[in-house]
Amino acid sequence: MSTTSSPYRGYRFPAEIINQAVWLYHCFSLSLREVELILAARGVVVSYETIREWSLRFGRTYANSLKRRRPKPDDKWFLDEVFVRIRGKLHYLWRAVDQHGNVLDVLVQSRRNKKAAMRFFRKLLKGLCYVPRVIVTDKLGSYGAAKREILPGVEHRRSRYLNNRCEVSHQSTRRPERHMRRFKSVRQAQQFLATHTPIHNHFQLRRHRLSASEYRTARDRAFTTWRDATGTALVG
């Protein structure tokens, strides 16, 4: 981002503070008040409502920038859906990950029928602009019906056990959902998760598969990409 059109222009706090607040909120699944406390310990006095505004104003921009910079996902995709309650009504969070656990996209819908599955497939393919070699799902019939129309040439594996990789990825959603005392609307849920997922996912580096030096290198690379994506690479 150029200095002449900086998105941080006019804000009382510098870009580094805004960047840090949004990063803490989404990377560690903290509550707004917990982020406020962490910043206060560092001498930054800012209210949790301001942090909320920063997250709404900059979070989606950060997330989209990270998505543009991420490497091309692998060709084996895992799809799954879990229920979320919004104002007492049951909805479904659809999620797709690649074979390394990188989240590809999420979508909140009120149903999990064929129409809902097709809508998720179209959103997923529009964002990635290519088709996978294999998709892995549970035995929900909606996946097969949608796949036959939208991805007829793609191999489809169905099993309640093969899809554990995607089911585990939902855990990062449950923690902030509890902090927020459940989502207040479908729009709020979709907006938050579309921001939270890419940011949280960007810093999940599969440390258990890396040596200490490899992990530090991957972590430094992740922070470099983060600073570039948030327009703070030249600040320091």
Secondary structure by P-SEA (a helix, b strand, c coil): ccccccccccccccaaaaaaaaaaaccccccaaaaaaaaaaacccccaaaaaaaaaacaaaaaaaaaaaccccccbbbbbbbbbbcccbbbbbbbbbcccccccbbbbbccccaaaaaaaaaaaaaaacccccbbbbcccaaaaaaaacccccbbbbbccccaaaaaaaaaaaaaaaaaacccccaaaaaaaaaaaaaaaaaaccccccccaaaaaaaaaaaaaaaaaaacccccc
